[in-house]
């Protein structure tokens, strides 16, 4: 589905990066929560700057993962399918 949206980016302006920004929080929520330490509510220091920086870094990493999967889908899964056939 995401690939179909990206395939029509000239009409809908949804590039791989834009689709990744929308879908990464949904697809990689455990990654984001774990990297940001969202389960740990013991730190009530009042200054959440470190947690905000961690959340931004995790969101950027998640977006990069999804963008790479969208842009290199053919290469990634062609190799996977090829290796499955000849194993």
C-alpha distances in whole Angstrom, upper triangle without the diagonal:
4,5,5,6,9,10,11,13,16,16,14,15,12,13,12,15,14,10,12,15,13,11,14,16,14,13,17,19,22,22,22,25,27,27,28,31,30,31,34,36,40,40,41,42,41,40,36,36,35,33,31,31,30,27,26,26,24,21,22,21,18,17,18,17,13,14,16,13,10,14,15,12,14,18,17,16,18,21,20,19,23,24,24,25,28,29
4,5,5,6,9,10,11,15,15,12,13,10,10,8,11,10,7,9,12,10,9,11,14,13,12,15,17,20,20,20,23,25,25,26,29,28,29,33,34,38,38,39,40,39,37,34,33,32,30,28,28,27,24,23,23,21,18,18,18,15,13,15,14,10,10,12,10,8,11,13,11,13,16,16,15,18,20,19,20,23,24,24,26,29,30
4,5,5,6,9,10,13,14,13,13,10,10,8,12,12,9,11,14,13,12,14,17,16,15,17,20,23,22,23,26,27,27,28,31,31,32,36,37,41,40,42,43,42,40,36,35,35,32,30,30,29,26,25,25,23,20,20,20,17,15,15,14,11,10,12,10,6,9,10,8,10,14,14,13,15,18,18,18,21,23,23,24,27,28
4,5,5,7,9,12,12,11,13,10,11,10,14,13,11,13,16,15,14,17,19,18,17,20,23,25,25,25,28,30,30,31,34,33,35,38,40,43,43,44,45,44,42,38,38,37,35,33,33,32,29,28,28,26,23,23,23,20,18,19,18,14,14,15,13,10,12,14,12,13,17,17,16,18,21,21,20,23,25,25,26,29,30
4,5,5,7,10,10,8,9,7,8,9,12,10,8,11,13,12,12,15,17,17,16,19,21,25,24,24,27,29,29,29,32,31,33,36,38,41,41,42,43,41,39,36,35,35,33,30,30,30,27,25,26,24,21,21,21,19,16,17,17,14,13,15,14,10,12,15,14,15,19,19,19,20,23,23,23,26,28,28,29,32,33
4,5,5,9,10,8,8,6,5,6,9,9,7,10,12,12,12,15,18,17,17,19,22,25,24,24,27,29,28,29,32,31,34,36,38,41,41,42,42,41,39,35,34,34,32,30,29,28,26,24,24,23,20,19,20,18,15,15,15,12,10,13,12,8,9,12,12,13,16,17,17,19,21,22,22,25,27,27,28,31,32
4,6,8,9,9,10,9,8,9,13,13,11,14,16,16,16,18,21,21,20,22,25,28,27,27,30,32,31,32,36,35,37,40,42,45,44,45,46,45,43,39,38,38,36,33,33,32,30,28,28,27,24,23,23,21,18,18,18,15,13,15,14,10,10,13,12,13,16,17,17,18,21,22,22,24,26,27,28,30,32
4,5,6,6,8,8,9,10,14,12,12,15,17,16,17,19,22,22,22,24,26,30,29,28,32,34,33,34,37,36,38,41,42,46,45,46,47,45,43,40,38,38,36,34,33,33,30,28,29,28,25,24,25,23,20,20,21,17,16,18,17,13,14,16,16,17,20,21,21,22,25,26,26,28,30,30,31,34,36
4,5,5,5,5,5,8,11,10,10,13,14,14,16,18,21,21,21,23,25,29,27,27,30,32,31,32,35,34,37,39,41,44,43,43,44,42,40,37,35,36,34,31,31,31,28,26,26,26,22,21,22,21,17,18,19,16,14,16,16,13,13,16,16,17,20,21,22,23,26,26,27,29,31,32,33,35,37
4,6,6,8,8,12,14,13,13,16,18,18,19,22,24,25,25,27,29,32,31,30,33,36,34,35,38,37,40,43,44,47,46,46,47,45,43,40,38,38,37,34,33,34,31,28,29,29,26,24,26,24,21,21,22,20,17,19,20,16,15,19,19,20,22,24,25,25,28,29,29,31,34,34,35,38,39
4,6,8,10,13,15,14,14,17,18,18,19,22,24,24,25,27,29,33,32,31,34,36,35,36,39,38,40,43,44,47,46,47,47,45,43,40,39,39,37,35,34,35,32,30,30,30,27,26,27,25,22,23,24,21,19,21,21,18,18,21,21,22,25,26,26,27,30,31,31,33,36,36,37,39,41
4,5,9,12,13,11,11,15,15,14,16,19,21,21,22,24,26,29,29,28,30,33,32,32,35,34,37,40,40,44,43,43,44,42,40,37,36,36,34,31,31,31,29,26,28,27,23,23,25,23,19,21,22,19,17,20,20,16,17,20,20,22,25,25,26,27,30,30,31,33,35,35,36,39,41
4,6,10,11,8,10,13,13,13,15,18,20,21,21,23,25,28,27,26,29,32,30,30,34,33,36,38,39,42,41,41,42,40,38,34,33,34,32,29,29,29,26,24,25,25,21,20,22,21,17,18,20,17,15,18,19,15,15,19,19,21,24,24,25,27,29,30,31,33,35,35,37,39,40
4,7,8,5,6,9,10,10,12,14,17,17,18,20,21,25,24,23,26,28,27,27,31,30,32,35,36,39,38,39,39,38,36,32,31,31,29,27,26,26,24,21,22,22,18,17,19,17,14,15,17,14,12,15,15,12,13,16,17,19,21,22,22,24,27,27,28,30,32,32,34,36,37
4,5,5,6,8,10,11,12,14,17,18,17,19,21,24,23,22,25,27,26,27,30,29,32,35,36,39,38,39,39,38,35,32,30,30,29,26,25,25,23,20,21,20,17,16,17,16,12,13,14,12,9,12,13,10,10,13,14,16,18,19,20,22,24,25,26,28,30,30,32,34,35
4,6,5,6,9,10,10,11,15,15,15,16,19,22,20,19,23,25,23,24,28,27,30,33,34,37,36,37,38,37,34,31,29,29,27,25,24,23,21,19,19,18,15,14,14,13,10,10,11,8,5,8,9,6,7,10,11,14,15,16,17,19,21,21,23,25,26,27,29,31,32
4,6,5,6,9,10,10,13,15,14,15,17,20,18,17,21,23,21,22,25,25,28,30,32,35,33,34,35,33,31,27,26,25,24,21,20,20,18,16,16,15,12,11,12,11,7,8,10,8,5,9,11,9,9,13,14,17,18,18,19,22,23,23,25,27,28,29,32,33,34
4,5,5,7,9,10,12,14,14,16,17,21,19,18,21,23,22,22,26,25,28,30,31,34,33,34,34,33,31,27,26,26,24,21,21,21,18,16,17,16,13,12,14,12,9,11,13,10,8,12,13,11,12,16,16,19,21,20,22,24,26,26,27,30,31,32,34,36,37
4,5,5,6,8,11,11,12,14,16,19,18,17,20,22,22,22,25,24,27,30,31,34,33,34,35,34,32,28,27,27,25,23,22,22,19,17,18,17,13,13,14,12,9,11,12,8,8,11,11,9,11,14,14,17,19,18,19,22,24,23,25,27,29,29,31,33,34
4,5,5,5,9,10,10,11,13,16,15,14,17,19,18,19,22,22,24,27,28,32,31,32,33,32,29,26,25,24,22,20,20,19,16,15,15,13,10,10,11,8,5,8,8,5,5,9,9,8,10,13,13,17,18,17,18,21,22,22,24,26,27,27,30,32,32
4,6,6,8,10,11,11,13,16,15,13,16,18,17,17,21,20,23,25,26,29,28,29,30,28,26,23,22,22,20,17,17,17,14,12,13,12,8,9,10,8,6,9,10,8,8,12,13,12,14,17,17,20,22,20,22,25,26,26,27,30,31,31,34,36,36
4,6,7,8,10,11,12,16,15,14,16,19,19,19,21,20,23,25,26,30,29,30,31,29,28,24,24,24,21,19,19,19,15,14,16,14,11,12,13,11,9,12,13,10,11,14,14,13,15,18,18,21,23,22,22,26,27,26,28,31,31,31,34,36,36
4,6,5,6,8,10,13,13,12,15,18,18,18,21,19,21,25,26,29,29,30,31,30,29,25,25,24,22,20,20,19,16,15,16,14,11,12,13,9,8,11,11,8,10,13,12,11,14,17,16,19,21,19,20,23,24,23,25,28,28,28,31,33,33
4,5,5,6,8,11,10,9,12,14,14,15,17,17,19,22,24,27,26,28,29,28,26,23,22,21,19,17,17,16,13,13,13,10,8,9,9,6,5,9,8,6,9,12,11,11,14,16,16,19,20,18,19,23,24,22,24,27,27,27,30,32,32
4,6,6,5,9,9,7,10,12,13,13,15,14,16,19,20,24,23,25,26,25,24,20,20,19,16,15,16,14,11,12,13,10,7,10,11,7,8,12,11,10,13,15,15,15,18,20,19,23,24,22,23,26,27,25,27,30,30,30,33,35,35
4,6,6,9,10,10,11,14,15,15,17,16,17,20,22,25,26,27,29,28,27,23,24,23,20,19,20,18,14,15,16,13,11,14,14,10,11,14,13,11,14,16,15,15,19,20,19,23,24,21,22,25,26,24,26,29,29,29,32,34,33
4,6,8,9,10,12,14,15,16,18,17,18,21,23,27,27,29,30,30,29,25,25,24,21,20,21,18,15,16,16,13,11,14,12,9,10,13,10,9,12,14,12,13,17,17,16,20,21,18,18,22,23,21,23,26,26,25,28,30,30
4,6,5,6,9,10,11,12,14,14,15,18,21,24,24,26,27,27,26,22,22,21,18,17,18,15,13,14,13,10,9,11,10,7,9,11,9,9,13,14,13,14,17,18,17,21,22,19,19,23,23,21,24,27,26,26,29,31,30
4,5,5,6,8,10,11,12,11,12,15,17,21,21,23,25,24,23,20,20,19,16,16,17,14,11,13,14,10,9,13,12,9,11,14,13,12,16,17,16,18,21,22,21,25,25,22,23,27,27,25,27,30,30,29,32,34,33
4,5,5,6,8,10,10,10,10,14,16,19,20,22,24,25,24,20,21,19,16,17,17,14,12,15,14,11,11,14,13,10,14,16,14,14,18,19,18,20,23,23,22,26,26,23,24,27,27,25,27,30,29,28,32,34,32
4,6,5,6,9,10,11,12,14,17,20,20,22,24,24,23,19,19,17,14,15,15,12,10,12,11,8,9,12,9,8,11,13,11,12,16,16,16,18,21,21,21,24,24,21,22,26,25,23,26,29,28,28,31,33,31
4,5,5,6,9,8,11,13,15,18,18,20,21,21,20,16,16,14,11,12,12,9,7,9,9,5,7,10,9,7,10,13,12,13,16,17,17,19,21,22,22,26,26,23,25,28,28,26,29,32,31,31,34,36,35
4,6,5,6,5,7,10,12,15,15,17,19,19,19,15,16,14,11,12,13,10,8,11,12,9,10,13,12,11,14,16,16,17,19,21,21,23,25,26,26,29,29,26,27,31,31,29,32,34,33,33,36,38,36
4,5,5,7,7,9,13,15,15,18,19,20,19,16,17,14,11,13,14,10,10,13,12,9,11,14,13,12,15,17,16,17,20,21,21,23,26,26,26,29,29,26,27,31,30,28,31,33,32,32,36,37,35
4,6,8,10,11,14,16,15,18,19,20,18,14,14,12,9,11,11,7,7,10,9,6,9,12,10,10,14,15,14,17,19,20,20,23,24,25,25,29,28,25,27,31,30,28,31,34,32,32,36,37,36
4,5,8,9,11,13,12,15,16,16,14,11,11,9,6,8,9,5,5,9,9,7,9,12,12,12,15,17,17,18,21,22,23,24,26,27,28,31,31,28,30,34,33,31,34,37,36,36,39,41,39
4,6,6,8,10,10,13,14,15,14,11,13,10,7,10,11,8,9,12,12,11,13,16,15,15,18,20,20,21,24,25,25,27,29,30,30,34,34,31,32,36,35,33,36,39,37,37,41,42,40
4,5,7,10,10,12,14,15,15,11,13,12,8,10,13,10,9,13,14,12,13,16,16,16,18,21,20,21,24,26,26,27,30,31,31,34,34,31,33,36,36,34,37,39,38,38,41,43,41
4,6,9,11,13,16,17,17,14,17,15,12,14,16,13,13,16,17,15,16,20,19,18,21,23,23,24,26,28,28,30,32,33,32,36,36,33,34,37,37,35,37,40,39,38,42,43,41
4,6,7,10,13,14,15,13,15,13,11,14,16,13,13,17,18,16,18,21,21,20,23,25,25,26,29,30,30,32,35,35,35,39,39,35,37,40,39,37,40,43,41,41,44,46,44
4,6,7,10,12,13,11,15,14,11,14,16,15,15,18,19,18,20,23,23,23,25,27,27,28,31,32,33,34,37,38,38,41,41,38,39,43,43,40,43,46,44,44,48,49,47
4,6,9,11,13,12,15,14,13,16,18,16,17,21,21,20,22,25,25,25,28,30,30,31,34,35,35,37,40,40,40,44,44,41,42,46,45,43,46,48,47,46,50,51,49
4,6,8,9,9,12,11,10,13,15,14,15,18,19,19,21,24,24,24,27,29,29,31,33,34,35,37,39,40,40,44,43,41,42,46,45,43,46,49,47,47,51,52,50
4,6,8,8,12,12,11,14,16,16,17,19,21,21,22,25,26,26,28,31,31,32,34,36,37,39,40,42,42,46,46,43,44,48,47,46,49,51,50,50,53,55,53
4,5,7,10,11,11,13,15,16,17,19,21,21,23,25,26,27,29,31,32,33,35,37,38,39,41,42,43,47,46,44,46,49,48,47,50,52,51,51,55,56,54
4,6,9,11,11,12,15,16,16,18,20,21,22,24,26,27,28,30,32,33,34,36,37,39,40,42,43,46,46,44,46,49,49,47,50,53,52,52,55,57,55
4,6,8,9,10,12,13,14,16,17,19,20,22,23,24,26,28,29,31,32,34,35,36,38,39,40,44,44,42,44,47,46,45,48,51,50,50,54,55,53
4,6,5,6,9,10,10,12,14,15,16,18,20,21,22,24,26,27,28,30,32,33,34,36,37,41,40,38,40,43,43,42,45,47,46,46,50,51,50
4,5,5,6,9,10,11,12,14,15,17,18,20,21,23,24,26,27,29,30,32,33,34,36,39,39,37,39,42,42,41,44,46,45,46,49,50,49
4,5,5,6,9,10,11,12,14,15,16,18,20,21,23,24,26,27,29,30,31,33,34,38,37,35,37,40,39,39,42,44,43,43,47,48,46
4,5,5,6,9,10,10,12,14,15,16,18,20,21,22,24,26,27,28,30,31,32,36,35,33,35,38,38,37,40,42,41,41,45,46,45
4,5,5,6,9,10,10,12,14,15,16,18,20,21,22,24,26,27,28,30,31,35,35,32,34,38,37,37,39,42,41,42,45,46,45
4,5,5,6,9,10,11,12,14,15,17,18,20,21,23,25,26,27,28,30,33,33,31,33,36,36,35,38,40,39,40,44,45,44
4,5,5,6,9,10,10,12,14,15,16,18,20,21,23,24,26,27,28,32,31,29,31,34,33,32,36,38,37,37,41,42,41
4,5,5,6,9,10,10,12,14,15,17,18,20,21,22,24,26,26,30,30,28,30,33,33,32,35,37,36,37,40,41,40
4,5,5,6,9,10,11,12,14,16,16,18,20,21,22,24,25,29,29,27,29,32,32,31,34,36,36,37,40,41,41
4,5,5,6,9,10,11,12,14,15,16,19,20,21,22,24,27,27,25,27,30,30,29,32,34,33,34,38,39,38
4,5,5,6,9,10,11,12,14,15,17,18,20,21,22,26,25,23,25,28,28,27,30,32,31,32,35,37,36
4,5,5,6,9,10,11,12,14,15,17,18,20,21,24,24,22,24,28,28,27,30,32,32,32,35,37,36
4,5,5,6,9,10,10,12,14,15,16,18,19,23,23,21,23,26,26,26,29,31,31,32,35,36,36
4,5,5,6,9,10,11,12,14,15,16,18,21,21,18,21,24,24,23,26,28,28,29,32,33,32
4,5,5,6,9,10,11,13,14,15,16,20,20,17,19,23,23,22,24,27,26,27,30,32,31
4,5,5,6,9,10,11,12,14,15,19,19,17,19,22,23,22,25,27,27,28,31,32,32
4,6,5,6,9,10,10,12,13,17,17,15,18,20,21,20,23,25,25,26,29,31,30
4,6,5,6,9,10,11,11,15,15,13,15,18,18,17,20,22,22,23,26,27,27
4,5,5,6,9,10,10,14,14,13,14,17,18,17,20,22,22,23,26,28,28
4,5,5,6,8,10,13,14,13,15,17,18,18,21,23,23,24,27,29,29
4,5,5,6,8,11,11,10,12,15,15,16,18,20,20,22,24,26,26
4,6,5,5,9,9,8,9,12,13,13,15,17,18,19,21,23,24
4,6,5,9,10,10,11,13,15,15,17,19,20,21,23,25,26
4,6,8,9,10,12,13,15,16,17,19,20,22,24,25,26
4,6,5,6,9,10,11,12,14,15,17,18,20,22,23
4,6,5,6,8,10,11,12,14,15,16,18,20,21
4,6,6,6,8,10,10,12,14,15,16,18,20
4,6,5,6,9,10,11,12,14,16,17,18
4,6,6,6,9,10,11,13,15,16,17
4,5,5,6,8,10,10,12,14,15
4,5,5,6,8,10,11,12,14
4,6,5,6,9,10,11,12
4,5,5,6,9,10,11
4,5,5,6,9,10
4,5,5,6,9
4,5,5,6
4,6,6
4,6
4
